[in-house]
């Protein structure tokens, strides 16, 4: 939601800011500040603070999505990304790392 709002209003807000003589630092930050003032940002903060406790209560480990895109490929489970950082894959591969 946040990225969508910034993408939709960023360019036009910078243009208006330039026309109105607004300082460049304020023009550059305007779209992000609009997002920070909206409900999606507040909800995101609440979820971020509650998520670790929920994951702990459900006996789930901490995890992080590195590439939030659709992917199709061979699934490989590794202990950590350090194990495969130099590896070159010959086919599309989805990595699930414990650490």
N, C-alpha and C positions, 0 to 999 in steps of 0.2 A: 504494500500500500504506500509506504513512504517513498520508495523509489519511483513509483508511478506518479505521485504528486510532484516530486522534484522534477521529473522529466517533463511533466505537462506545463509547469509554471516557471521553470528555471530561466529559459531563454527570454520569454516575454517579460518577466519581472526584471531581468538585467537590462533589457532594452528600455523599459519604462524608467528604471532607475537612472540610466544614463541620460535620458531626455529631461528628467527632472533635476539633474545635477547631484544625484546622490553619490556619496563617496564609493569607490570601487569595492572596498572591503564589505560594505553594507549590501551592495548589489549582489555580491558573490554569495553571501550568507542568507539572503532573504528567503529563498525557497526552503532551505533546510530549517530555518527558524519557524516557518509556517508549519512544517511537519511537527516540529518539537512542541508547538502550541496546540496540536490537535489530539483527539482521543486515541488514535492508533499508537502514538508514541507512548502515552500513559499506559495503555494496555500492554504494550511491549515491555515496559519497565516492570510491571507487576508480574507478567509471565516469567521474565528473566529471573526475578528474585524468588519466585515460588518453585520454579522448575527443579532446582537441585533437591529440595525437600521432597517433592513428589517422586522424583526418580529414586531417591533413597528409600522412601516408604514402600515403593513397589519393588525394591531389591533390584533395580536396574542400574547399570553402570553409567558413568558420565560418557557422553558421546558428542560428536561434533560432525556436522555435514560440511565437508570441505568444498564440494562441487555440487550445488543444489540444481542439478540438471537431470533430465531423463537420460538413462544410460542402458545400453544392452551390451552384454559381454560375459565372459567367463568370470565367475566369482572366485576370488582368492582370499582366504582368511590368513592374516599375518599377525604376529605379535605386536609389531610396531612398524611405522613407515620407514624407520631407519634401516630395517632389514632389506627393503626393496628400492631404496632411493637411487641406486645406480643401475637397477634392472631395466632392460628395454623389453617391452612386451611385443610379441609378433601379432597379437590379435587384441581386439578391445577387451579390457579387463576392468572389473569392478573390484576394488580393494576394500576389505573390511578389516580395519586394524583395531586391536585391543587397546593400544596406547598411542 
